Amino acid sequence: MDLGTIIGILSGIALVLVTIITGGAGLANYISVQSVIVVVGGSFSAMLVANPLSRMLGIAKYIKIAMQTPDWQEEKIISDLVAFSERARREGLLALEDNLDEVEDEFMRKGIQLVVDGTDPDIIKSILYHDLNEIQSRHESGIKIFEDWGKIAPAFGMIGTLIGLIQMLVNLGGDASIIGAGMAVALITTFYGALMANLVLMPFKTKLEDRDKEETRVKEVVIEGILSIQSGDNPRILLEKLISFLPPAQREVMRQESARD
């Protein structure tokens, strides 16, 4: 699990609750079932209108991606690519087929298979980048859901505000308790919409964008490695090429491990 995401959401809620409680108005005054129905139910309904049903039913998958810390195994991928490079230089490209079943990453396995099959480098590059573009397109669908939802939720908060104001104005000069209830709905729905958008939806969108960038970087490492293997690059040169994609601290670790080997 991504502790940063969990801690951020919980701490955000906790800080809001502390502010409410210490304000003296009482927590019960900020609880409104009507507001939840308008903001959560209304905004989700609007998202159903704007997106295919299958995409909205799969929203749990995107939430899971945002809530988990992925292990891209960059060091292992680079080590495997360097090992393939060393074997290709010793025994030829056809020898790589013997170890294909051991490759866990489907994207890398496909690239190595294309190399073994003697596919033209430009075609390999085109195929792998096409696959990468498709992956990014799927990611963009999830990112757009939370981006759009983050814009719609405050709008439904405003719709709830209008509903509350209408209730208040209709009873203006009448029962003061009904007027107060209408005003409460008017303000609380705006509060719920802003909180939902800014504490959950938009941060999830940003988190998914980070996940997309991380996976794209890993896939580009694989593509660079595959093309270098086919061109017969020296394994040491290949290592330097691939670790250039990593942060400086990880580069040093990879260099030290390579030197020990």
N, C-alpha and C positions, 0 to 999 in steps of 0.2 A: 504493500500500500504506500501511496505517496503521503508521507506524514505532513509535508508542507501544506497540501491541499486540505487535509482533515483539520490540522491545527488552525489554519487560516479561517475556515468556515466556522469552527467552534469558537474560536477567540472573537471573531466578528460578532457572532450571535451573543456571546457572553458580554462583550463590551456594550452592545445595544441594550441588553437586559439590565446591566448595572446602571447605565444612564437613565433608563426608565424608572427603576426602583428608587434610585437616589433622588430622582426628580420630585417624588412625593405624590404623583398622580395615581400610583397603583398599577400593578401589572395587568389586572383584570380589565382596565379601561382600554388596553391596547389589543385585546383579543376580540376579534369579530369574525364570525363564521361567514357572514355576508361578504365581507371584504375578501376572504380567502376564495370564496366561490367566484367572485367577479374577476380577481386578478389571476389566480392559478387556473381555474376552469376556463375563464374567458380567453386568456392568452393561449392556452393549450388548444382550444377549439380553433382559434385563428391560425395556429400553426398547422392544424390538420387541413385547413382550407388551402394553405400556401404550399404544402408539401405532400408528396405521395404517402399514402397510408403506410406502405412498407417501410419507408424511411423513418417515420415517426414511431412505428412499433419497434424499430431497432435502436431507439435512443438510449436504451440501457447499455448497449455496447459502447457507445461514445462516452457515457458517464463512467463506465468501467475503465476505459482507456485513460481518462483524465484522472481517475482516482488511484491508479496504479503507477508504480515506477518501473518502466520497462528496462530490461537488461538486454542491451543490443549486442553484447559480447564483441565489442569492436576489436579488442586485443586478440581474441581467438580467431576472428575472421581474418585479420591481417596475418596472423601466424599461419593459418591454413593456406592462404593465398601464397605466402612466401614458400611454404613447403611444396605446394603444387609447382611453383616456379622452379624450385631446385630439382624436382623430379623430372619436369619437362626438359630441362637442360641436360640431365644425365641420360634419360631413357627415351625422350621424344614425347610429343604431345599425345600420341595414342595411349601411352602408359597411364595417363591421368584417368582413363575410364575405369581402371581397376579400383579406384578409391571413391568413385562417385556416390556409391551407396552410403558412405560414411559422412557425406556432407549433409548437415542438418538444414542449412538455409536453402530453401527452394530456389530463391533468386540466384544464388551462387551456383547451385547445381545445374540450373538451366544454362548459365553462361559457360561453365566448364564443358558441358555437353556440346554446346555450339562450337567451342574450340576444338574438341576431339573430332567433331564431324567435319572439320576443315572449312567452316563457314567463313566467308570474306569478313575482314575486320569491320568494314563500314556497315555491313548487314548486322553483325553482332551488336555493334554500337546502337544502330537504329532499333533493333528488337528490344534491347535492354532498356533503352531510354523510353521507348513506347510503354513498356511495362511500368517503369517508374512514373511516367505521366499518368497512367491509369490509377496507380496507387495514390498519387497526389490528388487526383480528381475525387476519389472516394473519401479521402481525408477532408477535402474542401466541402463535401456535402455535410459532414458532421460539424465542421467549423461554422458553416453558414446557418445551421439550425440554431446554434446557441447565439450567434450574432443577431439573427432576426428575432429570436425569442427575447433577447435582452433589450431590443428596441420596442417590442410589442407589449411586454409586461408593464412598463411605466404608463403606456398609453391606456391600458385597461385600468390602471390605477386612477387615471384621470376620468375614465368613464364611470368608475365607482364614485369618484368625487361628484360628478354631475348628478348621479342617482341620489346621493346623499343630500345635495343642495336642493334638488327638486322636492324630496321628502320634507326637507326643512321649510321650504317656501310655501308648500301646500298647506302646512300646518302653522304657518306664521300667525301669531295672535291666538292660537289655540293652546293645546296641552304642551306645556314647556318640556315635559319629558320626551315627547315625540320629536320636538324640535332639536333637543340635545342629542337624541339617538341619530337623527339624520345628519347632524354636524359631525358626529363621531365617525359614521360611515364615510362621510365625505373626506375626512382627513386621514383616517386609517388606511383606506384603500390606496391612496397616494403613497403612504409610508410603505405598505406591503410591496407595491409595484417597484418602488425605488430600491428597496432592500433586496428583493428577489433578483433584480437585474444586476445590481452592482456588487452583491456579495457572492452570487452563485453563477448566473448565466454568462455574464461577460468575462469573469475570471476563468470559467470553464472553456470559453472560446479561446482565450489567450493560451491556456494550458494545452489545448489541442493543437494550436499553431506551433507550439514548442515541440510537441511530439512529432508533428509532421516534419519539421526541420531536422530533428534528430534522425528520424528514419531515412529521410532523403540523403543525409550525409553518409549514413552507413551504406546505402545502396550505391552511392557514387564511389565510395571506397571499393566496393565489389566490382563495379564496372571498370574502374581504372586498373584494378588488379587483373581482371580477365583479359583486357586488351594488352596489358604489359606482358602477361604470360604468353599470349599468342605471338607477340612481336619478338619474344626471346630476350627480354631485358634481364640483366644481371640481378639475381635475387637481392643483393645488397642495395642496388639502386631502387628496386621495387619497394623494399622496406622503407627507404627514405621517402619515396613518393607517397606511400600509403599513410605513414605516420604524420605526414604534413597536414592531414585532415584532422588530427587529434589536437586537443589542448596541449600546451607545452609540458605540463607535468606528466601526462600520459606518454608523451613522446620519449621522455627520458627513461621511463619505466620499460618501454618496449625496446629501447636501445640497449639497456642493461641486460634484459632477458636474452636478447639476440646475441650479445657478446658472450654470455655464459654458455649459450648453446654452441 
